[in-house]
C-alpha cells in the first residue's frame, strides 16, 4: 500500500475516524489494530514477511525483559545483548544486502533456507529503532512490559515507508498517550500532507525525468548535462524524501502524535558535517548514539588516542580516534543505503573524507581567510560556504543514482569529457521528456520550496505556522492554490513513477 495511493488515504481516514471515536483509554488499542491491518495489507498478505516482522519485534521485547531479569549478572546481560543484536542486525543485513553477501562470503549463502525470507515493509527503519531500544534497555533505560504496546511501537504504520528512526523513550510513550482532539492540529496535519504531495508529484517526479535520462545514457549526455543532473538529483532526493516524510508527519499529526523531524534546512549549512546534522537527522543521531560513541569508548580507540597524542601531538592526537570512529559510522551509512560500493563510497566514505579533510585543515583555512582579507561575518561568506557544501555533497551523491560503482565512474568520466555550456542557451533539455510547461512548473515549484525555506530560516517557525498567523483570505488562497497546482500539474506523465519513493527501497 503506497502512501500516495487512494487505498492509503481511505485507510488513513478510517483509522483516524475510529481512533477519535474510541474512548481515550482504548485509542492506542484502535491504533494497534490499524497497524495490524496495514502490515498485513502492505506486505501483500505475505505470511513470511509478517513473520519476520513479528520475530524482530519479539526479539527486542524479550531482550528488554531479560536485561531486567539478569540486571545483576553482567556476563549474562552481555550474552543476551550479543544474541539480540545478532538477530536484529544479522537478519537486516541478510534481508537487504543478499547480493553483496553472495559476492564476498567464502561459502554459498544461497544454500541456507533463511535467505528466502521476505523483507517486510520498512525493515530498515523499524529494525534500527528496535536495536536502539535493545541498547537503551541494556544501558538501563525503562523497559516496556506490555507486549501489545511494544508491538504498537515496532509497527506504527506511518513509519514503515521511510522512517523516521525513533527512540522508544520518546515515540513509544507518545503512541499510547491519551491525546485530546485538536482542530488546529488536524488542519496542520492535512496541510503538511498536501505540502508533501506537492513536493513529490509536482517537483520531484519532474526532476527525476531529467536525472534518469542522463544517468540512463551518460555517453549521450556528457559534460554539463552530467553535472546538472547531479545537482538536480540532490533536489530530487530532497523533495522526494522530505515530501514522503511530510505525508508521514501529517498522517501522524492526524492522530495527535508528534514524530522527530528529519530535516532542518540542510542547504543553509556551512560545512558538510553541519549539513549531515540537518539531513536525515534521526539516522545521524542513531549512528552517533549507538555506533560512534560506543566505538570511541572501546579499548582499541582509547589505546589509539593515547598513542596518537605521543606520535602527532595533543591537537591531532585527540582527533585521530574520532576520525577512526567516524570512518566506521560513515561506512555503515553507505552500507545501510545498499550493499553496493557506489553507496558505500559515494554516500559514505566520500562524505567522511571531506569532513575529515576539513577538520584537519581548519587552521590552514582560517589563516588563508585572514591572508586574503576575507570577512567571515557577512552574507557573502556564508553564501559561499553553503554553495561549496552543496556542491561537495552533490559530487559524492552523484554515485547514488548509478546502478553500480563502475557505472557511477562512467558517469563522472562523461562529466569530464567535454565542456558544453551552450546546452543552457538552446533547446537541448527539451529532448529529455519534459515540455516547456513542465520546466515552467519546475521553476515555480523550486522557487516555492526556496521561499518556504527562507521563511523558516528568518521567522524560526515552520511555514505553515507562519501562514496560520496571516489573514484568512491569504491563508485560504495559499492552500487552495497549492491544492490546484497538485490537482492540475501533479498528473503522471511519460516516465513518471509517482507510486515509488526513493527511500522506500532502503
Secondary structure, DSSP 4 states (H G I P E B T S, - for coil): --TTSHHHHHHHHHHHHHHHHS-GGGHHHHHHHHHHHHHHHHTTT-HHHHHHHHHHHHHHHHHHHHHHHTTT-HHHHHHHHHHHHHHHHHHHHHHH-HHHHHHH-SS-GGGSGGGG--PPTTHHHHHHHHHHHHHHHHTT------HHHHHHHHH-GGGGTT-----IIIIIHHHTS-PPP-HHHHHHHHHHHHHHHIIIIIIIHHHHHHHHHHHH-TTTS-THHHHHHHHHHHHHHHHHHHHHHHHHHHHHHHTT-----SBS-GGG-SSHHHHHHHBSHHHHHHHIIIIIHHHHTSHHHHHHHHHHHHHHHHHHHHHHHHHHHHHHHHHHHHHHH-SSHHHIIIIIIHHHHHHHHHHHTHHHHHHHHHHTT--SSSHHHHHHHHHHHHHHHHHHHTTTTSSSHHHHHHHHHHHTS---GGGGTSSGGGGGS--HHHHHHHHHHHHHHHHHHHHHHHHSS-HHHHHHTS-HHHHHHHHHHHHHHHHHH----TT--TT--GGGG-
